[in-house]
Amino acid sequence: MNGSAKKSVEIQCESCGAKMTVEADLRTAICPYCGSPSVIERPPSEDRPQPEFALAFEVDKKRAEKLVKDWIASRGMFSRSDFKKNARIEDVKGVYLPAYLYNAVARADYSASIGEEYQETEYYTDSDGKRQSRTVTKTEWRRLSGRYATYVADIVVTASKGIENSELERVEPFDMRMLRRYDSALLSGWIAEEPSLGPEECLQMAHDETMEQLGKDLGNFMPGDSYRSLEFDAKVTDEITNLALVPLWVFVARYAEDRPPVRILLNGQTGKAGGDVPLSWLKITLAVAAVIGAIIFAWIRWGS
Ligand SMILES: [Zn+2]
C-alpha cells in the first residue's frame, strides 16, 4: 500500500461469513451480501491471497439502479405481480467479488448416432379407393465416434461463499479483453471481498462448467441433420487458474413486509442483471391447468 492510499479496514459478516476490505470511511454496518447487521471489524489477515487480475467497474451507481429497475419491470408473466409493482431497492453496494479465471485444454472421446434425412415417395390407397403418392422424410441413423479437442477459455467461477456460482452465471459473461493486472488503487471507493472458498472447490466448479461447455461444443460439432445418444469421456489438461476480482453491484430489494428480501446482481462491467424473482404459484398452476385442459380437450375431440 502506498502513502496516498486511504486507511482500509478488514470486516467480516458474522451471519454469512464474507470477509471484506473497505476504506475506513466506507465502513458498512450492513453486510452487502446477506443484509445482516452483524458486521464486525477484525484484525488484518497476513496470509490473504493476492488477486492477480481485476476487471474495473464500468457501470456507475446511478446507471446500475436504472438498469435494475428496468430489469424488475421486465420480469416475465409468472413473477408475482406485487414484486413488479412494489419492489423497492433497500440497499445497493458495489463489490469486487473474488473469482477464479480458468483456462484449459479439453479432449473428448465421443460417440453418437448421426441422423441423415432423406425423402421417399410412399404409395397408398385413399378412402375412395384411388391410388395416391406422397413424399415423406425419413431419417437414417449411423454411428459416429472420434476425438474432439477444444481450448476452454475465460471460465469464471466464484471464490465467495456469499455469491453462489449459479447466481454469478446469470450476470456473465464478463469482457475479458479488459482484464488488467491487479493494483490495489483499483479498490479505492469500493468494497473488496476476500476469497472464502478454497482453490479445490473452485477448481471443481470450473471442471463442471468446462464439461458443460464441452457438451455444447460437441453438440454444435456433430454433422448430419440431427444426432442422439451423444456420449463422451473427457480429459482436461494444461489448466491455468488465476485469482481475480470482478465488479458486481449487489442490490437488496423488498416487495412485501412479510416476505424475505430479494437479492439482484448486476454485472458492474456490462450492466447485465440477474436474480431469483419470486414466482406466483397461482399463475403457474393456472397456466399448467390451461395446458392440461387444452390437451384433454384435443384428445376428446380427436378420440370422438
Ligand atoms: Zn453477510
Residues whose N, C-alpha, C, O or C-beta is under 5 A from the ligand:
A	BS01	ZN	C13 S15 C16 G17 A18 C31 Y33 C34 G35 S36
